[in-house]
Structure formats: C-alpha cells, structure tokens
Amino acid sequence: MCYGLTLTNDDSAAITLNKTAEASLIAAAGTTNTVADTEGSNDENAAVKVKSGASLSMRHGHADR
C-alpha cells in the first residue's frame, strides 16, 4: 500500500517487471503517489516498464494502517 510515495530513477524506469513477474501497486485512498521517469534518463522514456509475460495491476485501496 502506497502512502504518499514518490519514486523516480535517473537511469531507467522507476519500476521494471521482468518476464513472469507479478506485482500490484495499491494507492491508499486520499493520498497522492508519483512514479516518474526523470527528464535526463536515457531509457525507453517510461516510468513503469512491464516486460512480455509480466503482470502489473494498479488500484486504490482503503488507508488502514
């Protein structure tokens, strides 16, 4: 569960999922979260890179801590 996450990477995508990987990004309700590609990076210009065969789900959830 993300509570005000800010995630960047100067060299590549901030999040990369390789083949057959599975992940979920869940943002707590009422929060602001940022995943970004930096301006000077030399990758594929992506904040999130999901390779063929991988799975990423993104949703918001209740902010129970």
C-alpha positions in Angstrom: 0.0 0.0 0.0 1.4 3.4 -1.0 1.0 6.3 1.3 2.4 9.4 -0.4 5.1 7.5 -2.5 7.4 9.4 -4.8 9.5 7.1 -6.9 12.0 8.1 -9.7 15.0 6.6 -11.3 17.8 8.6 -13.1 18.9 5.6 -15.2 15.9 3.6 -16.2 12.2 3.1 -15.5 11.3 3.7 -11.8 9.6 0.2 -11.8 10.6 -2.7 -14.1 8.9 -6.1 -14.1 10.8 -8.8 -15.8 9.3 -11.9 -17.5 6.7 -13.8 -15.4 6.9 -11.3 -12.6 3.6 -10.2 -10.9 3.1 -7.1 -8.9 0.4 -4.8 -7.6 0.5 -1.1 -6.8 -2.1 -0.1 -4.3 -2.5 3.6 -3.5 -4.2 4.4 -0.2 -7.4 6.4 -0.6 -6.9 10.1 -0.2 -3.1 10.0 -0.9 -1.1 11.4 -3.8 1.6 9.0 -5.2 4.0 9.6 -8.0 6.0 7.2 -10.2 8.1 9.1 -12.8 10.7 8.9 -15.4 13.3 11.6 -14.9 14.0 14.2 -17.6 17.6 13.2 -18.4 17.2 9.4 -18.4 18.3 7.5 -21.4 16.0 4.5 -21.1 12.7 3.9 -23.0 11.2 7.1 -21.5 8.9 5.1 -19.3 8.1 5.4 -15.6 6.9 1.8 -15.5 8.2 -1.0 -17.7 6.4 -4.3 -17.8 8.1 -6.9 -20.0 6.2 -9.5 -22.0 4.8 -12.2 -19.7 4.8 -10.0 -16.6 1.7 -8.6 -15.0 1.1 -5.3 -13.1 -2.2 -4.3 -11.5 -2.8 -0.8 -10.2 -5.7 0.3 -7.9 -6.6 2.4 -4.9 -7.5 0.9 -1.6 -8.7 1.8 1.9 -6.0 3.5 4.0 -5.9 1.2 7.0 -2.6 1.4 8.7 
